[in-house]
């Protein structure tokens, strides 16, 4: 059986692999790249438009990114980091649009104001403190705050209509927020990659073997589910960007850096409304505060969505417990991921997160009426018959080994890379896809360290991301320069 030689193998046909493939193609057009995807088309798991919030996560409206501290202050550091990371994605997408590698921006990104909404005296006071802290920084200077009924009626008519006028309420907004159809974006990037030399897409081809050869190259075997043929690949670099499926493959790699990692799977569901008379009355993403005990991915929000060109309203997500790592995965995924190297961390997390597990199981057994009741906190006049339940994607939160050998449940995104740079995997969930460009630059810096330091690659990276190597958090003039360009190019201004 012939072995297909490649420079790079991208495992998974989602936004992360597509972004890395596009970047590497610009940095070195001669690289031979193979993308393998277990399903029969790309962008069908976490990247699919219906399987994520579609929020261009910039920290504008997500209250969980700005937690309240014990002394009553508001910590904004994570929001600053997430916002600057999303700006990197906007720069990269702008470059691809300008170069004709992506189609009309409205095919994948649309201007959608990002708003936070709270009620009750305590949460109103929190939101005001959050606004004061964030708006003092140049990344969030355009943020507006209001407690005015007239403003709220203009900003979010469905949310404030038929609400108790005596209830204290407040909101913030950024008008240049965005809704992103990551599925359409990814399909467009892969379509462009397919038009370039030295690129091959293998669909219906799950990876069932991954091992490193003595010569430092990786052996990858995939099985064509349509023909049953086993195909052998060999590559100098492998990227595991397979969503929840990345952890099991990382474990197969047996790299030292994978030791101690486990996964905590969480499922999700949306309430979806496509009634034109309702949809046309709401054009924003409105985020509230998460219930006590809920994971960050369960922060409730009422969203305008444009998926495959069709508008809709989504509310949720409603989280649940599952043992699958992928939406189209196996119920044995969780059990198969338990290894001697991560058994103690996983047991530690299971003992210390029973409240979270009970919360997730409780979410699964909610009735439609109970879910609509939660919706009415945001849309008091919602009618049950206008909303249908739809499954969202699976997320696998990171379980990470602590210095004492125990485990800690992490809710972010993390890159695990072999010390020799021959393999990298992306684990975790939110903010995920929104920071894909920033995350893949991290992969390139860690796994192509020698080449990224060359003048040629430095120049090409700065063409793709003009702020590369500089801090948007610290440099206000740079932020203004790149933001003016991206808002214009992507039609978000």
C-alpha positions as CSV (number, residue, x, y, z in Angstrom):
1,X,0.0,0.0,0.0
2,X,1.5,3.4,-1.1
3,X,2.1,5.9,1.6
4,X,0.9,9.5,0.9
5,X,3.7,11.8,1.9
6,X,2.7,15.3,3.1
7,X,4.3,18.2,4.9
8,X,1.1,18.9,7.0
9,X,-1.9,16.8,8.0
10,X,-4.9,18.7,9.4
11,X,-7.2,16.5,11.3
12,X,-10.8,17.8,11.3
13,X,-12.6,20.0,8.7
14,X,-13.6,22.8,11.1
15,X,-12.7,26.5,11.4
16,X,-9.4,25.8,13.3
17,X,-7.9,23.5,10.7
18,X,-9.2,25.7,7.8
19,X,-7.6,28.8,9.4
20,X,-4.3,27.1,9.9
21,X,-4.3,25.7,6.4
22,X,-5.0,29.1,4.9
23,X,-2.3,30.7,7.0
24,X,0.3,28.1,6.1
25,X,-0.7,28.3,2.4
26,X,0.1,32.1,2.5
27,X,3.3,31.6,4.4
28,X,4.7,28.9,2.1
29,X,2.6,28.0,-1.0
30,X,4.8,25.0,-1.6
31,X,3.7,23.1,1.5
32,X,1.9,19.9,0.7
33,X,-1.2,19.9,3.0
34,X,-3.8,17.1,3.5
35,X,-7.0,17.7,5.5
36,X,-8.9,14.6,6.8
37,X,-12.5,14.8,8.0
38,X,-14.5,12.0,9.5
39,X,-17.9,13.2,8.1
40,X,-18.9,13.5,4.4
41,X,-18.5,17.3,4.4
42,X,-16.6,20.0,6.3
43,X,-17.8,22.3,9.0
44,X,-20.5,19.9,10.2
45,X,-19.7,19.5,13.9
46,X,-18.9,22.4,16.3
47,X,-18.2,24.8,13.4
48,X,-21.7,24.4,11.9
49,X,-23.9,27.5,12.2
50,X,-26.5,25.7,14.2
51,X,-24.0,24.2,16.6
52,X,-22.6,27.4,18.1
53,X,-23.7,30.9,19.2
54,X,-22.3,32.6,16.1
55,X,-21.3,35.4,18.3
56,X,-18.1,37.2,17.2
57,X,-16.9,36.8,20.8
58,X,-15.2,40.1,21.6
59,X,-16.1,40.5,25.3
60,X,-18.6,43.2,24.5
61,X,-21.7,41.5,25.9
62,X,-20.5,38.3,27.6
63,X,-20.7,39.0,31.3
64,X,-18.9,35.8,32.3
65,X,-15.7,37.3,30.8
66,X,-15.8,40.1,33.4
67,X,-16.4,38.3,36.7
68,X,-17.1,40.3,39.9
69,X,-14.3,40.1,42.4
70,X,-14.6,39.4,46.1
71,X,-14.2,43.1,46.9
72,X,-17.0,44.1,44.6
73,X,-14.7,45.2,41.7
74,X,-15.0,43.9,38.1
75,X,-12.0,42.0,36.5
76,X,-11.7,43.0,32.9
77,X,-8.4,41.4,31.9
78,X,-9.9,38.4,30.2
79,X,-12.3,40.6,28.2
80,X,-9.4,42.7,27.0
81,X,-7.5,39.5,25.9
82,X,-10.5,38.1,24.1
83,X,-11.3,41.3,22.4
84,X,-7.8,41.8,21.1
85,X,-7.8,38.1,19.9
86,X,-11.0,38.6,18.0
87,X,-9.5,41.7,16.3
88,X,-6.8,39.4,15.0
89,X,-9.5,37.2,13.4
90,X,-11.2,40.3,11.9
91,X,-7.8,41.4,10.4
92,X,-7.2,37.9,8.9
93,X,-10.7,37.7,7.4
94,X,-10.3,41.2,6.0
95,X,-7.1,40.2,4.3
96,X,-8.8,37.1,2.8
97,X,-11.7,39.2,1.5
98,X,-9.3,41.8,0.0
99,X,-7.3,39.1,-1.7
100,X,-10.5,37.5,-3.2
101,X,-10.0,34.3,-1.2
102,X,-13.3,34.8,0.6
103,X,-16.6,35.9,-1.0
104,X,-18.8,38.9,-0.1
105,X,-18.4,39.4,3.7
106,X,-22.2,39.3,4.3
107,X,-22.0,35.6,3.3
108,X,-20.3,34.8,6.6
109,X,-20.4,37.9,8.9
110,X,-23.0,40.5,9.6
111,X,-23.2,43.6,11.7
112,X,-25.2,42.7,14.8
113,X,-25.1,44.9,17.9
114,X,-23.8,43.2,21.1
115,X,-25.8,44.0,24.1
116,X,-25.8,43.0,27.8
117,X,-29.1,43.2,29.7
118,X,-29.7,42.7,33.4
119,X,-32.5,43.2,35.9
120,X,-32.7,43.7,39.7
121,X,-30.7,46.3,41.7
122,X,-27.7,44.1,42.4
123,X,-27.1,43.2,38.7
124,X,-27.8,46.7,37.6
125,X,-25.1,47.9,39.9
126,X,-22.7,45.3,38.6
127,X,-23.4,46.2,35.0
128,X,-22.8,49.9,35.7
129,X,-19.4,49.1,37.3
130,X,-18.5,46.8,34.3
131,X,-19.4,49.6,31.9
132,X,-17.2,52.1,33.8
133,X,-14.2,49.8,33.8
134,X,-14.5,48.7,30.2
135,X,-15.4,52.0,28.6
136,X,-12.3,53.6,30.1
137,X,-10.2,51.3,27.9
138,X,-9.7,52.1,24.2
139,X,-10.8,48.6,23.1
140,X,-14.3,49.3,24.6
141,X,-14.5,53.1,24.3
142,X,-17.6,52.9,22.1
143,X,-19.6,51.0,24.7
144,X,-22.9,52.7,25.7
145,X,-24.9,52.3,29.0
146,X,-28.5,53.0,29.7
147,X,-31.2,52.5,32.3
148,X,-33.7,54.6,30.2
149,X,-36.9,52.9,29.1
150,X,-36.9,54.9,25.8
151,X,-33.3,53.8,25.0
152,X,-34.1,50.2,25.9
153,X,-37.3,50.2,23.7
154,X,-35.1,51.3,20.8
155,X,-32.2,48.9,21.5
156,X,-34.1,45.7,22.2
157,X,-37.9,46.1,21.7
158,X,-38.8,42.5,22.3
159,X,-36.9,42.4,25.5
160,X,-38.5,45.3,27.2
161,X,-42.0,45.1,25.8
162,X,-44.6,43.9,28.4
163,X,-42.0,44.0,31.2
164,X,-42.8,45.2,34.7
165,X,-42.0,49.0,34.6
166,X,-41.1,49.0,38.3
167,X,-38.3,46.4,37.8
168,X,-34.8,48.0,37.7
169,X,-33.1,47.2,34.4
170,X,-30.0,48.3,32.6
171,X,-28.2,47.5,29.4
172,X,-24.9,48.2,27.5
173,X,-24.2,47.9,23.8
174,X,-21.6,48.0,21.1
175,X,-23.1,48.7,17.7
176,X,-20.3,47.2,15.7
177,X,-20.7,43.7,17.1
178,X,-21.1,40.8,14.7
179,X,-22.9,37.6,14.0
180,X,-20.6,35.0,12.3
181,X,-21.7,32.0,10.3
182,X,-18.6,30.0,11.0
183,X,-19.9,27.1,8.9
184,X,-20.1,29.3,5.8
185,X,-16.8,30.9,6.6
186,X,-15.0,27.5,6.9
187,X,-16.6,26.1,3.7
188,X,-15.3,29.1,1.8
189,X,-11.8,28.8,3.2
190,X,-11.7,25.1,2.3
191,X,-13.1,25.8,-1.1
192,X,-10.2,28.2,-1.7
193,X,-7.6,25.7,-0.4
194,X,-9.0,23.1,-2.8
195,X,-8.3,25.5,-5.7
196,X,-4.6,25.7,-4.8
197,X,-1.8,23.2,-5.7
198,X,-0.5,20.7,-3.1
199,X,-3.8,20.4,-1.1
200,X,-6.0,17.3,-0.7
201,X,-9.3,17.0,1.2
202,X,-10.2,13.5,2.4
203,X,-13.8,13.3,3.4
204,X,-15.5,10.4,5.2
205,X,-12.1,9.5,6.5
206,X,-11.8,9.1,10.3
207,X,-8.3,8.7,11.8
208,X,-7.9,5.3,13.5
209,X,-4.1,5.2,13.9
210,X,-1.6,7.9,14.9
211,X,2.0,7.2,15.8
212,X,5.4,8.7,15.5
213,X,8.1,7.0,13.4
214,X,11.8,6.8,14.4
215,X,12.6,9.4,11.7
216,X,10.4,12.0,13.6
217,X,7.6,11.9,11.1
218,X,4.0,11.0,11.9
219,X,2.2,7.9,10.6
220,X,-1.5,8.6,10.1
221,X,-4.0,6.0,8.9
222,X,-7.5,6.8,7.9
223,X,-10.3,4.6,6.7
224,X,-12.5,5.6,3.8
225,X,-16.0,4.9,5.1
226,X,-17.4,4.7,1.6
227,X,-15.0,2.2,0.1
228,X,-13.5,0.6,3.3
229,X,-10.0,1.4,2.0
230,X,-7.3,2.1,4.6
231,X,-5.1,5.0,3.5
232,X,-1.6,5.6,4.9
233,X,-0.3,9.1,5.4
234,X,3.0,10.4,6.6
235,X,3.7,14.0,7.6
236,X,6.3,16.1,9.4
237,X,3.5,18.1,11.2
238,X,0.0,17.0,12.4
239,X,-2.6,19.4,13.8
240,X,-5.5,17.9,15.7
241,X,-8.4,20.4,15.3
242,X,-11.2,17.9,15.6
243,X,-13.3,19.6,18.3
244,X,-14.2,17.1,21.0
245,X,-12.5,14.4,18.9
246,X,-9.1,16.1,19.5
247,X,-8.6,14.7,23.0
248,X,-8.8,11.0,22.1
249,X,-6.4,11.5,19.2
250,X,-4.0,13.5,21.4
251,X,-4.0,10.6,23.7
252,X,-3.1,8.3,20.8
253,X,-0.1,10.4,20.0
254,X,1.5,9.4,23.3
255,X,3.4,12.7,23.5
256,X,4.5,13.6,27.0
257,X,2.6,16.9,26.9
258,X,-0.7,15.0,26.7
259,X,-0.3,13.4,30.1
260,X,-3.0,14.4,32.7
261,X,-5.5,15.9,30.2
262,X,-9.1,14.7,30.4
263,X,-12.4,15.9,29.1
264,X,-15.8,16.9,30.5
265,X,-18.4,16.7,27.8
266,X,-21.4,19.1,27.7
267,X,-24.3,19.1,25.3
268,X,-26.4,22.0,24.2
269,X,-29.8,22.9,22.8
270,X,-31.4,26.1,21.4
271,X,-34.9,27.4,21.2
272,X,-35.3,28.6,17.6
273,X,-37.8,31.0,16.1
274,X,-38.1,31.6,12.4
275,X,-41.5,33.4,12.4
276,X,-40.8,36.4,10.2
277,X,-43.1,38.7,12.3
278,X,-41.0,38.0,15.4
279,X,-37.6,37.8,13.8
280,X,-37.8,41.2,12.2
281,X,-38.4,42.9,15.6
282,X,-35.1,41.9,17.0
283,X,-31.7,42.7,15.6
284,X,-28.9,42.1,18.2
285,X,-27.3,39.7,20.5
286,X,-28.5,40.2,24.1
287,X,-26.6,38.4,26.8
288,X,-27.6,38.1,30.4
289,X,-26.1,36.6,33.6
290,X,-25.7,32.8,33.9
291,X,-27.7,31.0,36.6
292,X,-25.7,30.1,39.6
293,X,-23.9,26.8,39.0
294,X,-24.1,27.0,35.2
295,X,-21.1,26.5,33.0
296,X,-19.9,29.5,31.0
297,X,-21.3,28.1,27.8
298,X,-24.8,28.3,29.3
299,X,-24.9,32.1,29.6
300,X,-28.4,32.9,28.4
301,X,-28.7,35.0,25.3
302,X,-31.3,36.0,22.7
303,X,-29.6,36.1,19.4
304,X,-30.2,37.4,15.9
305,X,-28.6,34.7,13.6
306,X,-28.1,34.6,9.9
307,X,-27.2,31.0,8.9
308,X,-26.7,30.0,5.3
309,X,-28.3,33.4,4.5
310,X,-31.5,32.8,6.4
311,X,-32.4,34.9,9.5
312,X,-33.6,33.4,12.8
313,X,-33.8,34.0,16.5
314,X,-32.1,31.7,18.9
315,X,-32.4,31.6,22.7
316,X,-30.2,29.5,25.0
317,X,-28.2,27.5,25.1
318,X,-29.6,24.9,27.4
319,X,-26.8,22.7,28.5
320,X,-26.9,19.1,29.4
321,X,-24.7,16.2,30.4
322,X,-23.6,13.7,27.8
323,X,-20.9,11.0,27.4
324,X,-20.3,11.8,23.7
325,X,-17.4,14.0,22.7
326,X,-18.9,14.8,19.3
327,X,-22.5,15.4,18.2
328,X,-22.2,12.4,16.0
329,X,-19.9,10.6,18.4
330,X,-20.2,7.5,20.6
331,X,-21.8,7.2,24.0
332,X,-18.5,5.5,25.0
333,X,-16.3,8.5,24.2
334,X,-16.0,9.7,27.8
335,X,-15.2,6.2,29.2
336,X,-12.7,5.5,26.4
337,X,-10.8,8.7,27.3
338,X,-10.1,7.6,30.8
339,X,-6.4,6.5,30.9
340,X,-3.9,5.7,33.7
341,X,-2.3,9.1,33.1
342,X,-5.5,11.1,33.7
343,X,-7.5,8.9,36.0
344,X,-6.7,10.8,39.2
345,X,-7.4,14.3,37.7
346,X,-10.7,13.0,36.3
347,X,-11.8,11.5,39.6
348,X,-10.8,14.6,41.4
349,X,-13.0,16.8,39.0
350,X,-15.9,14.3,39.3
351,X,-15.9,14.6,43.1
352,X,-15.6,18.4,43.2
353,X,-18.1,19.2,40.4
354,X,-21.2,17.2,41.4
355,X,-23.3,20.3,41.6
356,X,-22.4,21.1,38.0
357,X,-23.3,17.5,36.9
358,X,-26.7,17.7,38.7
359,X,-27.3,21.1,37.0
360,X,-26.6,19.7,33.6
361,X,-28.7,16.6,34.1
362,X,-31.5,18.8,35.3
363,X,-31.3,20.9,32.1
364,X,-31.8,17.7,30.0
365,X,-35.1,17.0,31.7
366,X,-36.7,20.4,31.4
367,X,-40.0,20.6,29.6
368,X,-40.7,22.9,26.6
369,X,-42.8,25.1,28.9
370,X,-39.9,25.4,31.4
371,X,-37.5,26.4,28.6
372,X,-39.9,29.0,27.3
373,X,-40.3,30.3,30.8
374,X,-36.5,31.0,30.9
375,X,-36.9,32.7,27.5
376,X,-39.6,35.0,28.9
377,X,-36.9,36.6,31.2
378,X,-35.6,38.1,27.9
379,X,-38.8,38.1,25.8
380,X,-41.8,38.4,28.2
381,X,-44.4,38.0,25.4
382,X,-42.9,34.9,23.8
383,X,-45.4,32.3,22.6
384,X,-44.6,28.6,23.0
385,X,-45.8,27.6,19.6
386,X,-43.4,30.0,17.9
387,X,-40.3,28.3,19.3
388,X,-38.9,24.9,18.5
389,X,-36.1,23.0,20.3
390,X,-33.0,22.2,18.2
391,X,-29.8,20.4,19.2
392,X,-26.6,22.4,19.3
393,X,-23.0,21.1,19.2
394,X,-21.1,19.1,21.8
395,X,-18.3,20.8,23.8
396,X,-15.6,19.0,25.8
397,X,-14.3,21.2,28.6
398,X,-10.7,20.6,29.6
399,X,-9.8,18.7,32.7
400,X,-6.2,19.6,33.5
401,X,-3.8,18.1,36.0
402,X,-2.9,20.3,38.9
403,X,0.6,20.4,40.5
404,X,-0.6,18.1,43.3
405,X,-1.8,15.5,40.8
406,X,-5.4,16.3,41.2
407,X,-7.6,17.9,38.5
408,X,-9.2,21.2,37.6
409,X,-12.0,21.9,35.2
410,X,-11.1,24.6,32.7
411,X,-13.6,26.5,30.6
412,X,-11.3,28.1,28.0
413,X,-9.3,27.1,25.0
414,X,-5.9,25.6,25.1
415,X,-3.2,24.4,22.7
416,X,-1.2,21.4,23.6
417,X,2.0,21.0,21.5
418,X,4.8,18.5,21.4
419,X,8.1,19.9,22.5
420,X,9.6,19.2,19.1
421,X,6.8,21.1,17.3
422,X,5.7,18.1,15.2
423,X,2.2,17.9,16.6
424,X,-0.3,20.3,18.1
425,X,-3.9,19.9,19.4
426,X,-6.6,22.4,20.3
427,X,-8.7,21.6,23.3
428,X,-11.6,23.3,25.0
429,X,-14.5,25.5,24.1
430,X,-15.5,29.2,24.4
431,X,-14.4,31.6,23.0
432,X,-13.2,29.0,20.5
433,X,-13.9,29.8,16.8
434,X,-13.9,33.6,17.3
435,X,-10.2,33.5,18.3
436,X,-9.2,31.0,15.6
437,X,-6.7,33.3,13.9
438,X,-5.0,34.2,17.2
439,X,-4.9,30.5,18.2
440,X,-3.4,29.3,14.9
441,X,-0.7,32.0,15.0
442,X,0.2,30.5,18.4
443,X,0.4,27.0,16.8
444,X,2.7,28.4,14.0
445,X,5.0,30.2,16.5
446,X,5.3,27.0,18.6
447,X,5.5,24.4,15.8
448,X,7.2,26.4,13.0
449,X,9.5,28.3,15.3
450,X,12.5,28.5,13.1
451,X,10.6,29.6,10.0
452,X,8.3,32.2,11.7
453,X,11.5,34.0,12.8
454,X,12.6,34.5,9.2
455,X,12.1,37.9,7.5
456,X,10.0,36.2,4.8
457,X,7.5,34.7,7.1
458,X,7.4,37.8,9.4
459,X,6.5,40.0,6.4
460,X,3.9,37.6,5.2
461,X,2.3,37.3,8.6
462,X,2.1,41.1,8.9
463,X,0.4,41.2,5.5
464,X,-2.3,38.9,6.9
465,X,-2.5,40.4,10.4
466,X,-1.0,44.0,10.4
467,X,-1.0,44.1,14.2
468,X,1.2,40.9,14.4
469,X,3.9,41.2,17.0
470,X,2.3,44.2,18.7
471,X,-0.2,44.7,21.5
472,X,-3.7,46.0,20.7
473,X,-4.4,46.1,24.4
474,X,-1.5,48.6,24.9
475,X,-1.5,50.5,21.6
476,X,-4.6,52.7,21.0
477,X,-3.4,54.2,17.7
478,X,-2.7,50.7,16.3
479,X,-6.2,49.6,17.4
480,X,-7.8,52.5,15.7
481,X,-5.9,51.8,12.5
482,X,-6.7,48.1,12.2
483,X,-10.3,48.5,13.5
484,X,-11.1,51.2,10.9
485,X,-9.9,48.9,8.2
486,X,-11.7,45.8,9.3
487,X,-15.1,47.5,10.0
488,X,-14.9,48.9,6.5
489,X,-13.8,45.8,4.7
490,X,-16.2,43.5,6.5
491,X,-19.0,46.0,6.3
492,X,-19.5,46.1,10.1
493,X,-19.2,49.9,10.6
